[in-house]
Amino acid sequence: MKAFQKIVVLFYKAEVLSEEPILKWYKDAHVAKGKSVFLEQMKKFVEWLKNAEEESESEAEEGD
C-alpha cells in the first residue's frame, strides 16, 4: 500500500495515466478499508495536479 503513490506518479510521468482518472480515483473510487491510506498518500500529488491544471488554464487564457 505504501508504494501506491509512487506507482501512480511513475504511471503519470510515463503518460500511462492522465490526471483525470487519478483525480477521479482520489475523489470517488476507493474502498472504505483503504480509503484513509490512499487519500493520505495521494494528497500532495493531487494538490500538485490541481495546481498544474489551474496554471495551464491561466496560461491558455492569457495567450488568447
Chimera marker file (.cmm) of the C-alpha trace (Angstrom):
<marker_set name="trace">
<marker id="1" x="0.000" y="0.000" z="0.000" r="1" g="1" b="0" radius="0.5"/>
<marker id="2" x="2.800" y="2.466" z="0.786" r="1" g="1" b="0" radius="0.5"/>
<marker id="3" x="4.189" y="2.214" z="-2.727" r="1" g="1" b="0" radius="0.5"/>
<marker id="4" x="0.869" y="3.051" z="-4.389" r="1" g="1" b="0" radius="0.5"/>
<marker id="5" x="1.527" y="6.785" z="-4.627" r="1" g="1" b="0" radius="0.5"/>
<marker id="6" x="4.963" y="6.197" z="-6.159" r="1" g="1" b="0" radius="0.5"/>
<marker id="7" x="3.470" y="3.842" z="-8.734" r="1" g="1" b="0" radius="0.5"/>
<marker id="8" x="0.760" y="6.333" z="-9.676" r="1" g="1" b="0" radius="0.5"/>
<marker id="9" x="3.348" y="9.113" z="-10.063" r="1" g="1" b="0" radius="0.5"/>
<marker id="10" x="5.503" y="6.877" z="-12.270" r="1" g="1" b="0" radius="0.5"/>
<marker id="11" x="2.499" y="6.000" z="-14.430" r="1" g="1" b="0" radius="0.5"/>
<marker id="12" x="1.631" y="9.691" z="-14.704" r="1" g="1" b="0" radius="0.5"/>
<marker id="13" x="5.191" y="10.675" z="-15.687" r="1" g="1" b="0" radius="0.5"/>
<marker id="14" x="5.312" y="7.831" z="-18.224" r="1" g="1" b="0" radius="0.5"/>
<marker id="15" x="1.990" y="9.097" z="-19.625" r="1" g="1" b="0" radius="0.5"/>
<marker id="16" x="0.275" y="5.798" z="-18.838" r="1" g="1" b="0" radius="0.5"/>
<marker id="17" x="-2.280" y="7.648" z="-16.694" r="1" g="1" b="0" radius="0.5"/>
<marker id="18" x="-3.620" y="11.141" z="-17.256" r="1" g="1" b="0" radius="0.5"/>
<marker id="19" x="-4.714" y="13.420" z="-14.460" r="1" g="1" b="0" radius="0.5"/>
<marker id="20" x="-8.451" y="12.753" z="-14.996" r="1" g="1" b="0" radius="0.5"/>
<marker id="21" x="-8.519" y="9.150" z="-13.717" r="1" g="1" b="0" radius="0.5"/>
<marker id="22" x="-6.153" y="9.987" z="-10.873" r="1" g="1" b="0" radius="0.5"/>
<marker id="23" x="-8.392" y="12.810" z="-9.690" r="1" g="1" b="0" radius="0.5"/>
<marker id="24" x="-11.481" y="10.610" z="-10.127" r="1" g="1" b="0" radius="0.5"/>
<marker id="25" x="-9.943" y="7.795" z="-8.082" r="1" g="1" b="0" radius="0.5"/>
<marker id="26" x="-8.940" y="10.273" z="-5.412" r="1" g="1" b="0" radius="0.5"/>
<marker id="27" x="-12.453" y="11.697" z="-5.227" r="1" g="1" b="0" radius="0.5"/>
<marker id="28" x="-14.700" y="8.651" z="-5.800" r="1" g="1" b="0" radius="0.5"/>
<marker id="29" x="-13.246" y="5.206" z="-6.254" r="1" g="1" b="0" radius="0.5"/>
<marker id="30" x="-11.921" y="3.624" z="-3.108" r="1" g="1" b="0" radius="0.5"/>
<marker id="31" x="-12.975" y="1.005" z="-0.605" r="1" g="1" b="0" radius="0.5"/>
<marker id="32" x="-13.560" y="2.247" z="2.939" r="1" g="1" b="0" radius="0.5"/>
<marker id="33" x="-10.826" y="-0.037" z="4.309" r="1" g="1" b="0" radius="0.5"/>
<marker id="34" x="-8.007" y="1.557" z="2.330" r="1" g="1" b="0" radius="0.5"/>
<marker id="35" x="-9.534" y="4.992" z="1.821" r="1" g="1" b="0" radius="0.5"/>
<marker id="36" x="-7.641" y="6.889" z="4.506" r="1" g="1" b="0" radius="0.5"/>
<marker id="37" x="-4.294" y="5.382" z="3.465" r="1" g="1" b="0" radius="0.5"/>
<marker id="38" x="-4.931" y="6.130" z="-0.185" r="1" g="1" b="0" radius="0.5"/>
<marker id="39" x="-6.085" y="9.684" z="0.460" r="1" g="1" b="0" radius="0.5"/>
<marker id="40" x="-3.117" y="10.468" z="2.679" r="1" g="1" b="0" radius="0.5"/>
<marker id="41" x="-0.603" y="9.065" z="0.215" r="1" g="1" b="0" radius="0.5"/>
<marker id="42" x="-2.115" y="10.852" z="-2.764" r="1" g="1" b="0" radius="0.5"/>
<marker id="43" x="-2.888" y="14.215" z="-1.148" r="1" g="1" b="0" radius="0.5"/>
<marker id="44" x="0.269" y="16.100" z="-2.184" r="1" g="1" b="0" radius="0.5"/>
<marker id="45" x="0.288" y="14.685" z="-5.696" r="1" g="1" b="0" radius="0.5"/>
<marker id="46" x="-3.394" y="15.501" z="-6.261" r="1" g="1" b="0" radius="0.5"/>
<marker id="47" x="-2.850" y="19.054" z="-4.978" r="1" g="1" b="0" radius="0.5"/>
<marker id="48" x="0.052" y="19.395" z="-7.414" r="1" g="1" b="0" radius="0.5"/>
<marker id="49" x="-2.118" y="18.112" z="-10.292" r="1" g="1" b="0" radius="0.5"/>
<marker id="50" x="-4.894" y="20.572" z="-9.470" r="1" g="1" b="0" radius="0.5"/>
<marker id="51" x="-2.447" y="23.491" z="-9.286" r="1" g="1" b="0" radius="0.5"/>
<marker id="52" x="-0.781" y="22.485" z="-12.550" r="1" g="1" b="0" radius="0.5"/>
<marker id="53" x="-4.188" y="22.301" z="-14.242" r="1" g="1" b="0" radius="0.5"/>
<marker id="54" x="-5.145" y="25.766" z="-12.959" r="1" g="1" b="0" radius="0.5"/>
<marker id="55" x="-1.827" y="27.217" z="-14.143" r="1" g="1" b="0" radius="0.5"/>
<marker id="56" x="-2.193" y="25.739" z="-17.628" r="1" g="1" b="0" radius="0.5"/>
<marker id="57" x="-5.740" y="27.132" z="-17.871" r="1" g="1" b="0" radius="0.5"/>
<marker id="58" x="-4.476" y="30.594" z="-16.835" r="1" g="1" b="0" radius="0.5"/>
<marker id="59" x="-1.704" y="30.468" z="-19.412" r="1" g="1" b="0" radius="0.5"/>
<marker id="60" x="-4.187" y="29.437" z="-22.105" r="1" g="1" b="0" radius="0.5"/>
<marker id="61" x="-6.444" y="32.360" z="-21.252" r="1" g="1" b="0" radius="0.5"/>
<marker id="62" x="-3.514" y="34.801" z="-21.317" r="1" g="1" b="0" radius="0.5"/>
<marker id="63" x="-2.483" y="33.525" z="-24.732" r="1" g="1" b="0" radius="0.5"/>
<marker id="64" x="-5.865" y="34.384" z="-26.256" r="1" g="1" b="0" radius="0.5"/>
<link id1="1" id2="2" r="1" g="1" b="0" radius="0.2"/>
<link id1="2" id2="3" r="1" g="1" b="0" radius="0.2"/>
<link id1="3" id2="4" r="1" g="1" b="0" radius="0.2"/>
<link id1="4" id2="5" r="1" g="1" b="0" radius="0.2"/>
<link id1="5" id2="6" r="1" g="1" b="0" radius="0.2"/>
<link id1="6" id2="7" r="1" g="1" b="0" radius="0.2"/>
<link id1="7" id2="8" r="1" g="1" b="0" radius="0.2"/>
<link id1="8" id2="9" r="1" g="1" b="0" radius="0.2"/>
<link id1="9" id2="10" r="1" g="1" b="0" radius="0.2"/>
<link id1="10" id2="11" r="1" g="1" b="0" radius="0.2"/>
<link id1="11" id2="12" r="1" g="1" b="0" radius="0.2"/>
<link id1="12" id2="13" r="1" g="1" b="0" radius="0.2"/>
<link id1="13" id2="14" r="1" g="1" b="0" radius="0.2"/>
<link id1="14" id2="15" r="1" g="1" b="0" radius="0.2"/>
<link id1="15" id2="16" r="1" g="1" b="0" radius="0.2"/>
<link id1="16" id2="17" r="1" g="1" b="0" radius="0.2"/>
<link id1="17" id2="18" r="1" g="1" b="0" radius="0.2"/>
<link id1="18" id2="19" r="1" g="1" b="0" radius="0.2"/>
<link id1="19" id2="20" r="1" g="1" b="0" radius="0.2"/>
<link id1="20" id2="21" r="1" g="1" b="0" radius="0.2"/>
<link id1="21" id2="22" r="1" g="1" b="0" radius="0.2"/>
<link id1="22" id2="23" r="1" g="1" b="0" radius="0.2"/>
<link id1="23" id2="24" r="1" g="1" b="0" radius="0.2"/>
<link id1="24" id2="25" r="1" g="1" b="0" radius="0.2"/>
<link id1="25" id2="26" r="1" g="1" b="0" radius="0.2"/>
<link id1="26" id2="27" r="1" g="1" b="0" radius="0.2"/>
<link id1="27" id2="28" r="1" g="1" b="0" radius="0.2"/>
<link id1="28" id2="29" r="1" g="1" b="0" radius="0.2"/>
<link id1="29" id2="30" r="1" g="1" b="0" radius="0.2"/>
<link id1="30" id2="31" r="1" g="1" b="0" radius="0.2"/>
<link id1="31" id2="32" r="1" g="1" b="0" radius="0.2"/>
<link id1="32" id2="33" r="1" g="1" b="0" radius="0.2"/>
<link id1="33" id2="34" r="1" g="1" b="0" radius="0.2"/>
<link id1="34" id2="35" r="1" g="1" b="0" radius="0.2"/>
<link id1="35" id2="36" r="1" g="1" b="0" radius="0.2"/>
<link id1="36" id2="37" r="1" g="1" b="0" radius="0.2"/>
<link id1="37" id2="38" r="1" g="1" b="0" radius="0.2"/>
<link id1="38" id2="39" r="1" g="1" b="0" radius="0.2"/>
<link id1="39" id2="40" r="1" g="1" b="0" radius="0.2"/>
<link id1="40" id2="41" r="1" g="1" b="0" radius="0.2"/>
<link id1="41" id2="42" r="1" g="1" b="0" radius="0.2"/>
<link id1="42" id2="43" r="1" g="1" b="0" radius="0.2"/>
<link id1="43" id2="44" r="1" g="1" b="0" radius="0.2"/>
<link id1="44" id2="45" r="1" g="1" b="0" radius="0.2"/>
<link id1="45" id2="46" r="1" g="1" b="0" radius="0.2"/>
<link id1="46" id2="47" r="1" g="1" b="0" radius="0.2"/>
<link id1="47" id2="48" r="1" g="1" b="0" radius="0.2"/>
<link id1="48" id2="49" r="1" g="1" b="0" radius="0.2"/>
<link id1="49" id2="50" r="1" g="1" b="0" radius="0.2"/>
<link id1="50" id2="51" r="1" g="1" b="0" radius="0.2"/>
<link id1="51" id2="52" r="1" g="1" b="0" radius="0.2"/>
<link id1="52" id2="53" r="1" g="1" b="0" radius="0.2"/>
<link id1="53" id2="54" r="1" g="1" b="0" radius="0.2"/>
<link id1="54" id2="55" r="1" g="1" b="0" radius="0.2"/>
<link id1="55" id2="56" r="1" g="1" b="0" radius="0.2"/>
<link id1="56" id2="57" r="1" g="1" b="0" radius="0.2"/>
<link id1="57" id2="58" r="1" g="1" b="0" radius="0.2"/>
<link id1="58" id2="59" r="1" g="1" b="0" radius="0.2"/>
<link id1="59" id2="60" r="1" g="1" b="0" radius="0.2"/>
<link id1="60" id2="61" r="1" g="1" b="0" radius="0.2"/>
<link id1="61" id2="62" r="1" g="1" b="0" radius="0.2"/>
<link id1="62" id2="63" r="1" g="1" b="0" radius="0.2"/>
<link id1="63" id2="64" r="1" g="1" b="0" radius="0.2"/>
</marker_set>
